[in-house]
Amino acid sequence: MGSLSTTAANKTALTEAQIALQLYTDYFGPLAYKRVHMTQQTACNYGQAWPGVIYIPTCYYWGPTVRHQLGMQQTRGAYWDTVAPHEVAHLWWGHSVGWNSYRDQWMSEGFSNLSASLFLQVVYPKEPQRFRNFWRDMLFLITERNSQGFRPIEVGPVTQGYRLSSGRTGSIASDVLYPKGAYILHMLRMMMWSPKEGDTKFKGMLRDFISTYKNQPVTTEDFKAMVEKHMLPEVKITQSGVSDGFVMRPIYIELQDGRVMRLGSATLRGNTSVAQKVNLGQASKTSRCFFFRRKEPRRPTAGCSRPVSASVRTRPPAVRAARSGRTSCATGWSPPTPRA
Ligand SMILES: [Zn+2]
């Protein structure tokens, strides 16, 4: 491996941080700290952000050649190229605004991942494949089955946080929170982008979000309200404006053996949710489910608060059953677990 001077190697981390700080200041608003320190920690592949201090994993300093020799270089999401900008982004997402509960942590990780994609796009304009490959990898992470047979995109909503991981589903939560959280914000970026103004609307929304909730924990509902405030008028994503006379259409459940049975129906008023018990028949035990209204009366979504052995869907769109697990929290980032 030769000699290793982390002091000299830290110049790369410092340079990446300086670029990221300028970029994120443009997108998210002024940094809350006067100084930012970049330093290493002994963990090989785990970075972490603190207020004004960024821990970079020590294997980052080995450089791509040594990591390649050790078989570590190929990671999903260009981990080694994005760990520094991802952690720097936590100075906004996680520290300038926090998260109210485990249900809102997806914003901290997802938004930091989106920030890392901005870094790739801006720093490597002549290598657009870096940006494309990053999102290709995010898509892979949320759609491929893990060793327990679960696809992250189906296991439950981002708002279920680390409860998505369990003895049954494995350590699947991070493959939901990081990539799907990033895709949610990327989707909004694309919806707000225009040839004339570029990311101006998107930046305005995120700057407003940071300044409005500075030094406060935020909820997913806070962010939804901010999106509704800034979304282009021609894009209708809000749930507001739905008639109180809304009647939920029948909801069907698709069992693992392919059978489809009627799950029930629900009547919702206003922007609310409702909980009720449904019998899943021979396929599973009774589970307590809750239903959300959406803009289109024919497209209700549903989630179950306890594990079920079937996916829930309406006709025609598919919706998924959620599963519970345990809670945990962190702002650090490790590379995705390699898959068989
Ligand atoms: Zn993170």
Residues whose N, C-alpha, C, O or C-beta is under 5 A from the ligand:
A	BS01	ZN	E109 S112 T331 G332 W333
